[in-house]
């Protein structure tokens, strides 16, 4: 779907589709406001199948109501436009938590807790904060995104208190992963106690949810898609079989033609022609041979940096570089990058 909805015709310019499933299509582009054109994200449900329409409209309604509250608080993207089947929110130039990896950054998690309290004081619970991609890291500040499961409560009864508790518990799980030393005794005790609703959900509903979403080709992280989980491992295995390939890292990125594109970074000295013949028909959209891949202290490939290269979001890479040597490796990768189309001509 590349057409512009009638209600925002002349105001919206699409650059790339970030995600498309049976519940909505999400595009990144620019939106003309009263003060000028701004980077924005469009969620539209005008093209969803009839059989998923009721759920799509409910998810859409929840996000619209929640953003109207959270945006003015400065903890979420601002709501720029809200129609019956079209929603435009501002673009936050930040990195998802699983990419930023704020190891030891206690200040970030203090600010995140403050942001969450502000949301709860406004009577809204997010209800999907277990996903690291719903927490953004922007210049050290936390932002929340993806409010499809959020609820704006009219009364702060039992359900609100349970949902508020689970929001906080999920934040603390991320804090335990990245800044465990900053956890307080109270926070550790809270982490150990799941609500009854959560225990029931994990034993029943969560299993059903995974079964349904896998069947519908729905995945958690925007832009990755089933192709990443299905094709990427096969491509990596074929590439690693080449004697002149030392290692392979494959990341997903939004591609205008393919929907979800695969970008393979190949560490070694093999030629493009050799690798192309080796792969046959199953090929990634982009393949780049590099002399070295960026790695952390334990030797693991820093896929978060490679994802930003694939997305051509080069301005977000610098804060992630941990040494001059790593910076030199990344500079060489960036200079030879294959995807130069983060923006499209109109």
KAHU-V557464 format. One record per pair of residues at least 24 apart in sequence whose C-alpha atoms are under 8 Angstrom apart, sorted by sequence separation. I is the first residue (numbers start at 1). J is the second residue. D is the distance in Angstrom with one decimal. If there is no record, write none. Layout:
<<I,J,D> <I,J,D>>
//
This chain:
<<24,48,6.1> <126,150,4.2> <127,151,7.7> <228,252,6.4> <244,268,5.6> <245,269,6.6> <261,285,5.7> <262,286,6.4> <263,287,5.8> <264,288,6.3> <265,289,6.0> <266,290,5.9> <267,291,5.5> <268,292,7.5> <23,48,6.0> <60,85,7.7> <125,150,5.5> <126,151,6.7> <244,269,5.6> <245,270,6.4> <261,286,7.8> <263,288,7.8> <265,290,6.8> <267,292,5.5> <309,334,6.5> <22,48,5.5> <124,150,6.9> <125,151,5.5> <244,270,5.3> <267,293,6.4> <21,48,8.0> <22,49,6.4> <115,142,7.6> <124,151,5.6> <125,152,6.7> <239,266,7.8> <310,337,7.7> <312,339,6.7> <57,85,7.7> <115,143,7.8> <124,152,4.4> <125,153,8.0> <166,194,7.7> <224,252,5.2> <242,270,7.9> <265,293,7.9> <309,337,7.1> <310,338,7.9> <311,339,7.4> <312,340,6.5> <23,52,6.5> <112,141,7.8> <123,152,5.8> <124,153,6.1> <166,195,7.4> <223,252,6.8> <224,253,6.6> <310,339,6.2> <312,341,7.4> <313,342,7.7> <22,52,6.4> <23,53,7.3> <111,141,7.0> <112,142,5.4> <123,153,5.4> <223,253,5.8> <224,254,7.7> <232,262,7.3> <312,342,5.7> <111,142,6.6> <112,143,7.6> <123,154,7.1> <223,254,5.3> <295,326,7.8> <311,342,6.4> <23,55,7.2> <24,56,6.7> <108,140,6.1> <123,155,7.8> <228,260,7.9> <294,326,6.1> <23,56,4.6> <108,141,6.2> <109,142,7.9> <123,156,7.2> <162,195,7.0> <227,260,7.1> <242,275,7.9> <22,56,7.8> <98,132,5.6> <108,142,6.6> <228,262,7.0> <97,132,5.2> <98,133,6.4> <125,160,7.4> <225,260,6.3> <294,329,6.4> <96,132,6.6> <97,133,5.8> <127,163,6.5> <223,259,7.9> <224,260,6.2> <239,275,6.9> <293,329,7.0> <294,330,6.7> <96,133,4.7> <97,134,7.8> <100,137,6.5> <130,167,8.0> <223,260,5.9> <292,329,6.5> <293,330,7.8> <96,134,6.9> <97,135,5.6> <125,163,6.2> <129,167,6.1> <46,85,5.7> <96,135,5.8> <97,136,5.7> <125,164,5.9> <127,166,7.4> <128,167,7.6> <239,278,7.4> <45,85,5.2> <46,86,7.5> <75,115,6.1> <96,136,4.5> <97,137,6.1> <127,167,6.1> <130,170,5.1> <238,278,7.1> <239,279,7.3> <44,85,5.7> <45,86,6.6> <95,136,5.3> <96,137,6.0> <126,167,6.7> <129,170,5.8> <130,171,7.3> <238,279,6.6> <44,86,4.6> <94,136,5.7> <95,137,5.0> <125,167,7.0> <129,171,6.7> <132,174,7.5> <290,332,7.9> <43,86,6.0> <44,87,6.4> <94,137,5.2> <95,138,6.3> <130,173,7.9> <290,333,6.5> <42,86,7.1> <43,87,5.2> <94,138,4.1> <120,164,6.7> <235,279,7.0> <42,87,5.8> <43,88,6.4> <73,118,7.4> <93,138,6.4> <94,139,7.4> <1,47,7.8> <42,88,4.5> <73,119,7.7> <92,138,7.6> <33,80,7.7> <41,88,5.6> <42,89,6.6> <235,282,7.0> <263,310,6.5> <40,88,6.6> <41,89,5.4> <235,283,7.0> <288,336,7.6> <40,89,5.7> <41,90,6.1> <70,119,6.4> <235,284,7.7> <288,337,6.9> <40,90,4.4> <41,91,6.0> <69,119,8.0> <288,338,6.7> <39,90,6.4> <40,91,4.5> <116,167,7.9> <231,282,7.8> <287,338,7.2> <38,90,7.5> <39,91,5.4> <116,168,7.5> <249,301,7.4> <251,303,7.2> <286,338,6.2> <69,122,7.2> <286,339,7.0> <249,303,7.2> <253,307,7.3> <69,124,7.8> <113,168,7.5> <251,306,7.1> <252,307,7.1> <251,307,5.8> <31,88,7.9> <253,310,6.3> <254,311,7.6> <66,124,6.7> <113,171,7.6> <252,310,7.6> <253,311,6.0> <112,171,7.9> <251,310,7.4> <77,143,7.8> <109,175,6.4> <75,142,7.1> <76,143,5.3> <77,144,7.7> <75,143,4.9> <76,144,5.0> <77,145,7.0> <74,143,8.0> <75,144,6.1> <76,145,6.0> <105,178,7.4> <106,179,6.1> <104,178,5.9> <105,179,6.2> <103,178,4.5> <104,179,4.4> <7,83,7.8> <102,178,6.0> <103,179,5.8> <104,180,7.6> <106,182,6.0> <101,178,6.8> <102,179,7.8> <104,181,7.6> <104,182,7.8> <67,147,7.2> <5,86,7.6> <66,147,6.5> <63,146,7.3> <63,147,4.6> <66,150,6.3> <62,147,6.9> <63,148,4.6> <66,151,6.9> <62,148,5.5> <63,149,7.2> <66,152,6.3> <61,148,7.9> <62,149,6.5> <63,150,6.5> <65,152,6.9> <60,148,6.3> <62,150,5.8> <133,221,6.7> <59,148,4.7> <62,151,6.3> <131,220,7.9> <59,149,6.4> <62,152,7.7> <22,216,7.6> <21,217,7.7> <21,218,6.4> <19,222,5.7> <18,222,6.4> <19,223,5.2> <99,303,7.9> <100,304,7.3> <18,223,5.3> <99,304,4.6> <98,304,7.6> <99,305,7.6> <100,320,7.0> <95,316,7.4> <94,316,7.6> <19,254,7.5> <18,254,5.4> <17,254,6.3> <16,254,6.9> <17,255,7.2> <16,255,7.0> <17,256,6.3> <20,259,8.0> <16,256,5.7> <19,259,7.6> <18,259,7.8> <17,259,6.9> <16,342,7.7> <15,342,7.7> <16,343,7.6> <15,343,5.8> <16,344,7.9> <15,344,5.7>>
//
